Amino acid sequence: MADARHDGGATLFALSLSLGAALAALRAHEGTFAQAQALGDPSALPDLPDLGEPPPQQFDEATLAPLAPLYLAHELDAAGLLRTGELVAGLFAAGSINMPLAPAVDQALHEFWRGRNERLNEQERAHLFAQVFDAAGFEPRMRRLCQALVALADNAGIEDMRENVGLEHAAIALAEGLWPSLSGMVGFAARDVIEAVNAALHFLRERSLQLAFGTQDLWALVATTNRAQGLAAATAREHVDRGRNGMVVLRWLAENVSRGARLDLADSQAQSVIGAAERWLLASHAPATAVA
């Protein structure tokens, strides 16, 4: 229980669930892709269509499906989890960590270090993420969508035509902004980063390793690495919160934008999506309501 208190156990547990959900979504997407190839149906493949600004009915869920896991990967990378894992594994391989480690931790570090050249490097990840989630285009559109979702929370189950139209427009605007950047490489990158973060967490969460670096928990270890790189130390958990909750919102977008982006307030999923939108706004230090 000490680990859960110091390690931000609730955040770490929620992150583990999000990673599992992201990998499951990517496996399902890969299954759809493989089935379409086997059937020889090019229209079913999630490739980049030759479209400029497609109308909403031309969005397809198969193409948008990797978007939510990719966003989680983007925010976890920004949090510094992979950077920390790579630094720790490198020091371990160089013999700079003298504290005895459990055999499982030792093995996880060896495997992570051996696989370093098989993963996207930091520059490659940054280039790909910047193409999809550029701050100038993605951030304001994502904020507008989350604000439109949160606006539905006060309706007491009563539909508001004005807010419904606002939600539809916000969803289409975000999907249209993301659509040209989504290609086959997106699913690969999402899986690559998420699996790497999963592997890094196997050893970064271990107390013996944290103590070897003079820290008391995972987040302090990540903060130490971020400070060494000249990055803000306090933002790691905010990026994790943005990633986890943004993934929920973007999964809803992928599943619903082609059907008019309606949110049924009587559906149990609605409260989950609205809650995730509010938490994304809080982690982004953005107002819950749009500023006129």
C-alpha positions as CSV (number, residue, x, y, z in Angstrom):
1,M,0.0,0.0,0.0
2,A,2.9,2.3,0.5
3,D,3.7,2.2,-3.2
4,A,0.1,3.2,-4.0
5,R,0.3,6.2,-1.8
6,H,3.6,7.5,-3.0
7,D,3.3,6.5,-6.6
8,G,0.1,8.2,-7.2
9,G,-1.5,4.8,-7.2
10,A,-4.9,5.9,-8.4
11,T,-3.3,7.7,-11.4
12,L,-1.0,4.8,-12.1
13,F,-3.9,2.3,-11.9
14,A,-6.1,4.5,-14.2
15,L,-3.1,4.8,-16.6
16,S,-2.7,1.0,-16.7
17,L,-6.4,0.7,-17.6
18,S,-6.1,3.3,-20.4
19,L,-3.1,1.6,-21.8
20,G,-5.0,-1.7,-21.9
21,A,-8.0,-0.1,-23.6
22,A,-5.7,1.6,-26.2
23,L,-4.0,-1.7,-27.1
24,A,-7.3,-3.5,-27.4
25,A,-8.6,-0.7,-29.7
26,L,-5.5,-1.0,-31.9
27,R,-5.7,-4.8,-32.0
28,A,-9.4,-4.5,-33.2
29,H,-8.3,-1.9,-35.8
30,E,-5.5,-4.1,-37.0
31,G,-8.0,-7.0,-37.3
32,T,-10.3,-4.9,-39.4
33,F,-7.4,-3.9,-41.6
34,A,-6.3,-7.5,-42.1
35,Q,-9.8,-8.7,-42.8
36,A,-10.3,-6.0,-45.5
37,Q,-7.0,-7.0,-47.1
38,A,-8.0,-10.6,-47.1
39,L,-11.3,-9.8,-48.8
40,G,-9.5,-7.5,-51.3
41,D,-11.8,-4.6,-50.5
42,P,-9.7,-1.4,-50.8
43,S,-12.6,0.8,-49.7
44,A,-12.6,-0.9,-46.3
45,L,-8.9,-0.1,-45.7
46,P,-8.1,2.7,-43.3
47,D,-5.9,4.6,-45.8
48,L,-5.7,8.3,-46.4
49,P,-8.5,9.1,-48.9
50,D,-8.0,11.6,-51.7
51,L,-10.3,14.2,-50.2
52,G,-9.8,17.8,-49.4
53,E,-12.5,18.6,-46.8
54,P,-14.9,15.7,-46.7
55,P,-18.5,16.2,-45.6
56,P,-19.4,14.5,-42.3
57,Q,-21.0,11.5,-44.0
58,Q,-17.7,10.6,-45.6
59,F,-15.8,10.2,-42.3
60,D,-15.4,6.5,-41.5
61,E,-14.8,4.9,-38.2
62,A,-12.1,2.6,-39.5
63,T,-9.9,5.5,-40.5
64,L,-10.5,7.4,-37.3
65,A,-10.1,4.4,-34.9
66,P,-6.4,4.8,-34.2
67,L,-6.8,8.5,-33.3
68,A,-7.7,8.0,-29.7
69,P,-4.8,5.6,-28.9
70,L,-2.5,7.9,-30.8
71,Y,-3.5,10.8,-28.7
72,L,-2.8,8.9,-25.5
73,A,0.6,8.0,-26.9
74,H,1.3,11.6,-27.7
75,E,0.4,12.9,-24.2
76,L,2.3,10.1,-22.5
77,D,5.4,10.9,-24.6
78,A,5.0,14.6,-23.6
79,A,4.8,13.5,-20.0
80,G,8.3,12.2,-20.2
81,L,7.6,8.6,-19.4
82,L,9.5,7.2,-22.4
83,R,12.3,9.7,-22.0
84,T,12.7,8.6,-18.4
85,G,12.6,5.0,-19.3
86,E,15.3,5.4,-22.0
87,L,17.5,7.4,-19.6
88,V,17.2,4.8,-16.8
89,A,17.7,1.9,-19.1
90,G,20.8,3.6,-20.6
91,L,22.4,4.2,-17.2
92,F,21.6,0.6,-16.2
93,A,23.3,-0.8,-19.4
94,A,26.3,1.4,-18.6
95,G,26.6,-0.1,-15.1
96,S,25.8,3.2,-13.4
97,I,23.1,1.8,-11.2
98,N,24.7,-0.1,-8.3
99,M,21.7,-0.8,-6.1
100,P,20.5,-4.5,-6.2
101,L,17.3,-4.9,-8.2
102,A,14.8,-7.6,-8.3
103,P,15.3,-10.2,-11.1
104,A,12.1,-9.1,-12.9
105,V,13.2,-5.5,-12.8
106,D,16.7,-6.4,-14.1
107,Q,15.1,-8.4,-16.9
108,A,12.7,-5.6,-17.9
109,L,15.5,-3.1,-18.1
110,H,17.6,-5.5,-20.2
111,E,14.7,-6.1,-22.6
112,F,13.9,-2.4,-22.9
113,W,17.5,-1.5,-23.6
114,R,17.8,-4.2,-26.2
115,G,14.7,-3.0,-28.1
116,R,15.7,0.6,-28.2
117,N,16.6,0.5,-31.9
118,E,13.4,-1.2,-32.9
119,R,11.3,1.7,-31.5
120,L,10.6,5.1,-33.0
121,N,13.1,7.5,-31.5
122,E,12.2,10.8,-29.8
123,Q,12.7,12.9,-32.9
124,E,10.6,10.5,-35.1
125,R,7.8,10.5,-32.5
126,A,7.8,14.3,-32.2
127,H,7.6,14.7,-35.9
128,L,4.7,12.3,-36.3
129,F,2.8,13.8,-33.3
130,A,3.3,17.3,-34.6
131,Q,1.7,16.4,-37.9
132,V,-1.5,15.1,-36.3
133,F,-1.8,17.2,-33.1
134,D,-0.3,20.6,-34.0
135,A,-1.0,23.0,-31.2
136,A,-2.3,25.8,-33.5
137,G,-5.0,23.6,-35.1
138,F,-5.7,20.7,-32.8
139,E,-5.8,22.4,-29.4
140,P,-8.5,25.0,-30.1
141,R,-10.7,22.5,-31.9
142,M,-10.3,19.9,-29.1
143,R,-11.1,22.6,-26.5
144,R,-14.2,23.6,-28.4
145,L,-15.4,20.0,-28.7
146,C,-14.9,19.4,-24.9
147,Q,-16.7,22.7,-24.1
148,A,-19.6,21.7,-26.3
149,L,-19.8,18.3,-24.5
150,V,-19.6,19.8,-21.0
151,A,-22.4,22.3,-22.0
152,L,-24.8,19.3,-22.2
153,A,-24.3,18.4,-18.6
154,D,-26.8,21.0,-17.3
155,N,-29.6,20.0,-19.5
156,A,-31.2,17.5,-17.0
157,G,-31.8,15.1,-19.8
158,I,-33.6,17.6,-22.0
159,E,-32.3,18.1,-25.5
160,D,-31.2,21.6,-26.5
161,M,-31.2,22.1,-30.2
162,R,-28.7,25.0,-30.1
163,E,-26.2,23.0,-28.0
164,N,-26.7,19.9,-30.2
165,V,-25.9,21.9,-33.3
166,G,-22.9,23.4,-31.5
167,L,-21.6,19.9,-30.6
168,E,-22.1,18.7,-34.2
169,H,-20.1,21.6,-35.6
170,A,-17.3,21.2,-33.0
171,A,-17.0,17.5,-33.8
172,I,-16.9,18.0,-37.5
173,A,-14.4,20.8,-37.3
174,L,-12.0,18.6,-35.2
175,A,-12.5,15.6,-37.5
176,E,-11.9,17.6,-40.6
177,G,-8.7,19.1,-39.1
178,L,-7.4,15.6,-38.2
179,W,-8.6,13.7,-41.3
180,P,-5.8,14.6,-43.7
181,S,-3.1,13.4,-41.2
182,L,-4.5,10.0,-40.6
183,S,-2.8,7.2,-42.6
184,G,-1.5,3.7,-42.0
185,M,1.5,5.0,-40.1
186,V,-0.7,6.4,-37.3
187,G,-1.8,3.0,-36.0
188,F,1.8,1.7,-36.0
189,A,3.1,4.7,-34.1
190,A,0.4,4.5,-31.5
191,R,1.1,0.9,-30.8
192,D,4.9,1.4,-30.8
193,V,4.7,4.2,-28.2
194,I,2.0,2.6,-26.0
195,E,3.8,-0.7,-25.9
196,A,7.1,1.1,-25.1
197,V,5.4,3.0,-22.2
198,N,3.9,-0.2,-20.9
199,A,7.4,-1.8,-20.9
200,A,9.0,1.2,-19.2
201,L,6.4,1.2,-16.5
202,H,7.4,-2.4,-15.6
203,F,10.6,-1.0,-14.1
204,L,10.0,2.7,-13.5
205,R,7.3,1.9,-10.9
206,E,9.7,-0.3,-8.8
207,R,10.6,1.4,-5.5
208,S,14.2,0.0,-5.4
209,L,14.9,1.7,-8.8
210,Q,13.3,4.9,-7.7
211,L,15.5,4.9,-4.5
212,A,18.6,4.4,-6.6
213,F,17.8,7.8,-8.2
214,G,17.1,9.4,-4.8
215,T,13.4,9.7,-5.4
216,Q,10.3,8.3,-3.6
217,D,7.9,7.6,-6.4
218,L,7.4,7.3,-10.2
219,W,6.3,10.9,-10.7
220,A,9.3,12.3,-8.8
221,L,11.6,10.2,-10.9
222,V,9.9,11.5,-14.1
223,A,10.1,15.1,-12.7
224,T,13.8,14.6,-12.1
225,T,14.3,13.5,-15.7
226,N,12.2,16.4,-17.1
227,R,14.1,19.0,-15.1
228,A,17.4,17.6,-16.4
229,Q,16.0,18.2,-19.9
230,G,14.9,21.7,-19.1
231,L,11.2,20.8,-19.0
232,A,8.6,21.7,-16.4
233,A,8.7,19.1,-13.7
234,A,5.1,19.5,-12.6
235,T,3.4,18.7,-15.9
236,A,3.8,15.0,-16.2
237,R,0.5,14.0,-14.5
238,E,-1.3,16.8,-16.3
239,H,-0.2,15.2,-19.6
240,V,-1.3,11.8,-18.3
241,D,-4.7,13.2,-17.4
242,R,-5.0,14.9,-20.8
243,G,-4.1,11.7,-22.6
244,R,-6.4,9.4,-20.6
245,N,-9.5,11.7,-20.9
246,G,-8.7,12.9,-24.4
247,M,-8.7,9.3,-25.5
248,V,-12.3,8.9,-24.2
249,V,-13.5,12.0,-26.0
250,L,-11.7,11.1,-29.3
251,R,-13.0,7.5,-29.2
252,W,-16.5,9.0,-29.0
253,L,-15.7,11.3,-31.9
254,A,-14.4,8.4,-34.0
255,E,-17.5,6.4,-33.3
256,N,-20.1,9.1,-33.8
257,V,-19.0,12.0,-36.1
258,S,-20.2,10.1,-39.2
259,R,-23.6,9.8,-37.6
260,G,-24.1,13.4,-36.7
261,A,-22.1,13.5,-33.5
262,R,-25.2,13.3,-31.2
263,L,-24.8,12.4,-27.6
264,D,-27.8,10.6,-26.0
265,L,-27.9,11.9,-22.4
266,A,-29.9,8.8,-21.4
267,D,-27.0,6.6,-22.4
268,S,-24.6,5.6,-19.6
269,Q,-21.7,6.4,-22.0
270,A,-22.8,10.1,-22.1
271,Q,-21.8,10.8,-18.5
272,S,-18.4,9.2,-19.1
273,V,-17.7,11.2,-22.2
274,I,-18.9,14.5,-20.6
275,G,-16.8,13.8,-17.5
276,A,-13.7,13.0,-19.6
277,A,-14.3,16.3,-21.5
278,E,-14.4,18.3,-18.2
279,R,-11.3,16.6,-16.9
280,W,-9.4,17.3,-20.1
281,L,-10.3,20.9,-19.8
282,L,-9.2,21.0,-16.2
283,A,-5.8,19.4,-17.1
284,S,-5.4,21.8,-19.9
285,H,-6.3,24.8,-17.7
286,A,-9.0,25.7,-20.1
287,P,-12.5,27.1,-19.2
288,A,-15.4,24.7,-19.3
289,T,-17.5,27.2,-21.3
290,A,-16.4,28.9,-24.4
291,V,-15.4,32.5,-24.1
292,A,-17.4,34.8,-26.4
